[in-house]
Amino acid sequence: MPVEVKLADLVRLDLVDPFEAEHDEPKQIAKRLTKAGVIEHFNFKNSIFSLARRASGDCQFLDAKTRRCTVYEKRPNTCRLHPQVSPRPNHCPYGNKAQSR
């Protein structure tokens, strides 16, 4: 699943400087982050950034061996609130389908 984040999440992840977040347009920030390979999409209407994923579809911050988040303390709100907030609330694609709501 793509991880959708807001500008505040990008600041928390140290991907965007607080000064930049306050003074630059989200569109300009998105352009820079796309060029750097940090995000793969920017929704202009809602100012939502989709983090770039690996070829496997995994989040770039997921350790491939341990399968643990490498930025857990700084993780985006989407991750903090999962599965309550997601494209399919209370559904985890990796969990037992019988347990999903």
SVG drawing of the C-alpha trace seen along z (x, -y; Angstrom):
<svg xmlns="http://www.w3.org/2000/svg" viewBox="-16 -32 34 48">
<polyline fill="none" stroke="black" stroke-width="0.4" points="0.0,0.0 1.3,-3.5 2.0,-5.6 0.2,-9.0 1.7,-11.8 1.2,-15.4 3.8,-18.1 4.1,-17.9 5.0,-14.2 7.8,-15.1 9.2,-17.6 9.0,-15.0 10.9,-12.6 13.6,-15.2 12.9,-15.1 11.7,-18.8 13.3,-21.6 10.7,-23.5 11.8,-26.7 11.2,-25.3 7.8,-23.9 6.8,-27.4 8.1,-29.4 7.9,-27.2 4.8,-26.1 3.9,-22.4 4.1,-22.1 7.8,-23.2 8.6,-20.8 6.9,-18.0 8.9,-18.7 12.2,-18.6 11.2,-15.4 10.1,-13.7 13.4,-14.5 15.2,-13.1 13.1,-9.9 11.5,-10.4 7.9,-10.7 6.2,-9.1 3.1,-11.3 1.7,-14.6 -2.1,-15.3 -2.3,-19.0 -5.9,-19.3 -5.4,-17.8 -1.7,-18.5 -1.0,-14.8 2.4,-13.3 2.7,-9.5 6.1,-8.2 8.2,-6.4 8.3,-2.6 10.8,0.0 10.4,2.2 8.9,4.8 6.2,2.3 7.6,2.0 7.9,-1.3 11.3,-2.8 11.6,-2.9 10.9,0.8 14.0,2.8 14.0,5.6 15.5,8.2 13.8,7.5 10.6,6.1 10.6,3.4 10.2,-0.3 13.5,-2.2 11.9,-5.5 9.4,-4.2 9.8,-7.2 9.3,-9.6 6.8,-7.6 4.0,-9.5 0.5,-9.9 -0.8,-7.4 1.4,-4.7 0.7,-5.8 -3.1,-5.5 -3.1,-2.4 -5.4,-0.6 -8.0,-3.1 -6.9,-5.5 -6.2,-4.0 -7.8,-3.4 -9.7,-0.5 -10.1,-1.3 -9.4,1.6 -8.0,3.7 -4.4,4.9 -3.5,6.5 -0.9,8.6 -3.1,9.9 -5.5,12.8 -8.4,12.0 -10.8,13.5 -9.7,10.9 -10.1,7.9 -13.3,5.8"/>
</svg>
